């Protein structure tokens, strides 16, 4: 569904604007095989729209802007480019028609700031990136620099209202900056598709995305009780994650004012409690969370406890799922740059 919305939006943008050179930015692109696969889908989608709308005109040039933090392995993407271009040529009727001109560049840096020259981007895509804040909210720390969110790695059932306010305030600041920067870089009537983990209602604590982090807190606390790590390590480990509600997202879009919110779809992630490899849902979640958090966890807890931590975490997810459903949701936003 998210992929369908993304490609449909890109097609509509091209039909409306028909630029000779099309600027596409992938924010938080990472460096796995999906990076170039996504770009290939974008190019193929535009080609279909082009041959349908203006078949006698030359294809547009594609300027692809790949963005992630400086630590991202952009070199692995560039090493794959020769094969990527071969595939593109092969897809164009085995070379019987001209292949599009595709120029790919990396733009390392935080998307909570300017990345590109003014009015160069037609289409912005950010998939599962914007629920990560620019930093841990400063208001999470007292005058001595200690976290007020003891026993929790993010907003959880034990968190005070001040903790929720700190995270929400940081989200508002970050998302506003994001919108303002993209508004300068995008052409009029350009589109953004943003895929963000979110929550259903006004309550910050639910059995959705935030609940997975609560279970991580419980898993670490379990290791504290066993003497595997220190309680201070848990108390000092804070994540820069925030799952906004639809109202919070819409409110910031309207307040910043540069974009029209064309659509906001809420998708619930389908889950199999047992997958084809007989791996439980909990183990699958644990694998995903470990991939995202491992480098940070090692700094606070060391490497030795990680296997035990995520075994515990996977078990806790499965136990909770047996009691009551866990419903993580995703928002897919389509934003149009105002004229």
Secondary structure as the mmCIF struct_conf table of DSSP 4:
data_model
#
loop_
_struct_conf.conf_type_id
_struct_conf.id
_struct_conf.beg_label_comp_id
_struct_conf.beg_label_asym_id
_struct_conf.beg_label_seq_id
_struct_conf.end_label_comp_id
_struct_conf.end_label_asym_id
_struct_conf.end_label_seq_id
HELX_RH_AL_P HELX_RH_AL_P1 UNK A 2 UNK A 17
BEND BEND1 UNK A 20 UNK A 20
STRN STRN1 UNK A 21 UNK A 27
TURN_TY1_P TURN_TY1_P1 UNK A 28 UNK A 28
BEND BEND2 UNK A 31 UNK A 32
TURN_TY1_P TURN_TY1_P2 UNK A 33 UNK A 33
HELX_RH_AL_P HELX_RH_AL_P2 UNK A 34 UNK A 53
TURN_TY1_P TURN_TY1_P3 UNK A 55 UNK A 56
BEND BEND3 UNK A 57 UNK A 57
HELX_LH_PP_P HELX_LH_PP_P1 UNK A 58 UNK A 60
STRN STRN2 UNK A 61 UNK A 67
TURN_TY1_P TURN_TY1_P4 UNK A 70 UNK A 71
BEND BEND4 UNK A 72 UNK A 72
HELX_RH_AL_P HELX_RH_AL_P3 UNK A 74 UNK A 79
TURN_TY1_P TURN_TY1_P5 UNK A 80 UNK A 80
HELX_RH_AL_P HELX_RH_AL_P4 UNK A 81 UNK A 91
TURN_TY1_P TURN_TY1_P6 UNK A 92 UNK A 92
HELX_RH_3T_P HELX_RH_3T_P1 UNK A 93 UNK A 95
TURN_TY1_P TURN_TY1_P7 UNK A 96 UNK A 96
BEND BEND5 UNK A 97 UNK A 97
HELX_LH_PP_P HELX_LH_PP_P2 UNK A 98 UNK A 101
STRN STRN3 UNK A 102 UNK A 106
BEND BEND6 UNK A 109 UNK A 109
BEND BEND7 UNK A 111 UNK A 113
BEND BEND8 UNK A 116 UNK A 116
TURN_TY1_P TURN_TY1_P8 UNK A 118 UNK A 119
STRN STRN4 UNK A 121 UNK A 127
BEND BEND9 UNK A 128 UNK A 128
TURN_TY1_P TURN_TY1_P9 UNK A 130 UNK A 131
STRN STRN5 UNK A 132 UNK A 132
BEND BEND10 UNK A 134 UNK A 135
HELX_RH_3T_P HELX_RH_3T_P2 UNK A 138 UNK A 140
STRN STRN6 UNK A 141 UNK A 141
TURN_TY1_P TURN_TY1_P10 UNK A 143 UNK A 144
BEND BEND11 UNK A 145 UNK A 145
STRN STRN7 UNK A 147 UNK A 147
BEND BEND12 UNK A 148 UNK A 149
TURN_TY1_P TURN_TY1_P11 UNK A 150 UNK A 151
BEND BEND13 UNK A 153 UNK A 155
TURN_TY1_P TURN_TY1_P12 UNK A 157 UNK A 158
HELX_RH_AL_P HELX_RH_AL_P5 UNK A 161 UNK A 185
STRN STRN8 UNK A 186 UNK A 199
BEND BEND14 UNK A 200 UNK A 202
BEND BEND15 UNK A 204 UNK A 204
BEND BEND16 UNK A 206 UNK A 208
HELX_RH_AL_P HELX_RH_AL_P6 UNK A 209 UNK A 225
TURN_TY1_P TURN_TY1_P13 UNK A 226 UNK A 227
BEND BEND17 UNK A 228 UNK A 229
HELX_RH_AL_P HELX_RH_AL_P7 UNK A 231 UNK A 236
STRN STRN9 UNK A 241 UNK A 241
STRN STRN10 UNK A 244 UNK A 245
HELX_RH_AL_P HELX_RH_AL_P8 UNK A 246 UNK A 256
BEND BEND18 UNK A 258 UNK A 258
STRN STRN11 UNK A 259 UNK A 268
HELX_LH_PP_P HELX_LH_PP_P3 UNK A 269 UNK A 270
BEND BEND19 UNK A 273 UNK A 273
STRN STRN12 UNK A 274 UNK A 274
TURN_TY1_P TURN_TY1_P14 UNK A 276 UNK A 277
STRN STRN13 UNK A 280 UNK A 280
HELX_RH_AL_P HELX_RH_AL_P9 UNK A 281 UNK A 301
BEND BEND20 UNK A 303 UNK A 303
TURN_TY1_P TURN_TY1_P15 UNK A 304 UNK A 305
HELX_RH_AL_P HELX_RH_AL_P10 UNK A 306 UNK A 323
BEND BEND21 UNK A 324 UNK A 324
STRN STRN14 UNK A 329 UNK A 337
#
